[in-house]
């Protein structure tokens, strides 16, 4: 097997990033859909698909969409965490396509947390906070 070159490693890294970040942008908002086995079985793929379709349809450009593994909330799947720059992250639970559309409209676009679907608002922050 030939040795890997720096260019090979860069290509592998970029392919890995692309598989985790489904939609890149300016990044005022980051939505992470938790796609572990439980989440996928509960419909997380449909949540991601709906979110991406609605963002495209509404021409919302400042949202990064990513996926992650288990959030430890098996009974609450599918789940997603919304992080708006400068605000506390919010975790939404037991999502379906209609709930995701409402979260997009009211929270992601409108800036108002949809408390009906939240598990918690917490102080864990990523680079957007």
Secondary structure, DSSP 4 states (H G I P E B T S, - for coil): -PPPPHHHHHHHHHHHHHHHEEE--S-SEEEEEE-SHHHHHHTHHHHHHHHHHHHHHTT--SEEEEEES--S-GGG-SEEEEEETTS-EEEE-S--HHHHHHHIIIIIIT----GGGEEEEES---TT-
